[in-house]
Amino acid sequence: MNLKNYTSTVPAINSIGRIQQSLVEAGATDISMKYDQATKTCTAITFRIVTNEMPCFFQLPAKIDPCFKVLYAEIKRPQPDTKKRTMDQAERTAWKIISDWVEIQLSMIKLEQAEPLQIFLPYVYDPATEKTFFEQLKETKFKGLPNSK
């Protein structure tokens, strides 16, 4: 399998902590986590950062279930505990990938290769609707994009 971090041993909580620290260093405030009550796992990090003199909320989701489906599909001979182990691995993998992505994006911002809003625009979060900008665009079949019909 050629997927980044699919064998990561870094606990999800460590990756989440790294993400939080990186965001704080980049000027983020009001960082919070969203949890799935059934599984007691963190499913998203929401934070506020001032960009272009305007405070914006962003939400970075960890899509653990889709990650699980991809990882589990690769297993040739499942054992009785394979689903649990694969779900644990999916959580570690999803958060590690987000952690790496955030660090890379923040490096681009520090090196003036991109602006925060340019990087995080799909993740702009509206607490009133509990949706990201991307999710809102998707609901409208991306009608807000240039050249869309």
N, C-alpha and C positions, 0 to 999 in steps of 0.2 A: 504494500500500500504506500502510495506517495502523498501522504497528507502531513502537513506540519503538525508537530506536537502530538501525534496520535498515540505515542507511547509515553507521554509526559508523566513523570512521577511527582511533579510539583502539586501539592494540595491546592484545591480551588481557592481556599481561604487565603493562601499565600499570594496567588495571582491577583485576587481581588484587592488585597492589601497593597500590592505593588501598583495596581491601577489607581487606587485612591491616592497614594503618595505621589505618583507622577502627576495626577491632576491637580493636587494641592500645590505642587511646585510650579505648575503652569498657571496658577491663579484661580483655580476652581474653589467654589464655596458651596455650602449647603449640599454636601454629598450624602446620599442615602441609598439604601439597598432595598430591592423588592424581592420578597420571598414567596415561593410556592408553599402554601400551608400543608399540603398533602405530603410533600417530599422533604420539607424543611430545607430546601436548597435555594440559594440566591439565584434569581433569574434575570436581574438587571441592576445596573448602577445608574442613578440619576444624579446629575450635578448641575450647578449653575456657574457660568463663567461670563465675565463682562467682555464683550467683543464689539469693537467699533462704538464704544461708550454706551452700549446697550446690554443689560443683563439678559442672558438667554439660558433656558433650561435645556439640557440634553439628556437622552437616555440611551445607554449602551446595553442591549439585550444579549444574554447568553442563551442561545437556542440549543439547549441540551438534548431535548427529545429528537430533533432531526439529526444531531450529531450521533446519538445512540443508534438510530436506524442505519446510518452509513457504516458505523463501526461494526454493528451486529451482523450486517449483511455479508461482511468479509469473513466471518467465522465459519470454518468448515465443519468442525465437530464440537457442537456445544455440549457443555457439561452442566450438571444441575445448578451450579452457581454462576454460570456464564452471563446470564442477564444482569445480575447484580454487579458483577465485576465490570461488565461493559458499560453499565450506566454510570458507575463511579469513574471509569475512564473517560466517558463522554463529558462529564462535568469538568474533570481536570483539563481535558483537551480544549473544550469550548472556552474556558476562562483563560487558559494559557495563551491561546491564539489572540484573544481580545487584549490581553496584557501586552503581548509583543506588538500588536497593531497600534495600540495607544502610544507606546514608547516610540515607535517609528514615526507616527504622525506628529507627536510633540517635538521630535527632533527636526522634522521638516519645518515646523513653525519657528523653532529657535534659530534655524539656519536661514530663515526668511524665504523659504521655498514655497510656503503656503500660509494662509491666514487661518485662524481658528475656525471661523464660520465656513470657510471654504472646505476644510477637512470634515467638520462635524455636521454640516448642513442636513444630511439625511436623518440625523439623530436629534434635531431640534425637537423638543418635547413640549406638548401642550398639556399641562396637568388637568385642565378642565375636561378634555376629551380623552385623556390618557393614551394619546397616540403620538407617534413621531411624525415628522414632516413626510418621510417616505411612506408611512402607513396611510396618511391622508391622501397623498398623491395616488397611491395604488388603488384606494377606494374609488377614485374618480377616473380610473383607467389612465392615469398620468396625463389628464387633460391640461394640467397647469404647465406642462413642459412646452418649450418652443417646438413648432412644427408638429404638434400632436393634433389629432383630429377628434 
